[in-house]
Amino acid sequence: MNINPCSILLGLCLYILIGFVATEVLSGEYYIYRDSNGVLVISNQKPPPGSKIIKQQTLADTAEGETTLVQ
C-alpha cells in the first residue's frame, strides 16, 4: 500500500483546523461586572448598558468532571 505524503499533510492540517474550530465553538465569554445598582455580577451573559465591566474573559468549556486552571 502506497501512502501519498501530500495526503498525510492535508489530513494533519485538517485535523488541526477542526480541533481549533471546535475549541473556539466550545468556548464561552464570561463577565464580572457591577450593574447600575452597584451589585457585583458574574455571568456568561453580556452586561446591560450602564454596567461597569471589571473583567471579561473567554474560557474554553470543559467536559463534565474536567477541571481547568484559570488565572
N, C-alpha and C positions, 0 to 999 in steps of 0.2 A: 504494500500500500504506500503510495507516494503522497506526502502532505506538502502542499504549497506553502512556503514561508509567508507569502503575502496574505493567505487566508488566516494563518495563525495571528499575524499582526493585526489584521482587520478585526478578528474575533476578540483579541485582547483590548483593542481600542473601544469596541462596542461594550464590552464588559465593564470597563472603567467608566464610560459615559453613562451607562444605565445605572451604575452604582451612585454616581454623582447626582444624577437627576432624582433618583429615589430618595437620597438623603435630603435634597432640597425640598421635595414634595412633603416629606415627613417631618420637616422642621416647623417650629412654631414661633411666633413673635410674642414675647411676654413683656409686660409693662409694670413698673412700680410708679405710682403717681399719687398726688393729692388732688382730690376733687375740689370743686368750687366751695364746698363747706369745710375744707381742711382735713377731711377724712383720708387716711392712708389706704390705698387700694393696690392689691396685687392681682393682676388679671391677664388673660390672654386676649382680651378684647381691647380694641383701640380706645384710648381715653376720650371722653367727651370734650367739646370745646370749653375752654376756661380752666382746664386741669393743668397742673404743673407736673410734667414728667420728671421723675427723679432718676429712673433708669429704664432703658429699653434694651432688650437682648433677644437674639434669635438663638433658640436651642433646638437641637435635634430631639425628636420624640424618641422614647425608649420603649422597648417591648416590656410587657408586664414582668415584674421580677428583676428587671435590669436596672442598674443604677449608674448615673454619670456624675462626675465630679465637676462642679461649677464654681468658678472663682468669683 
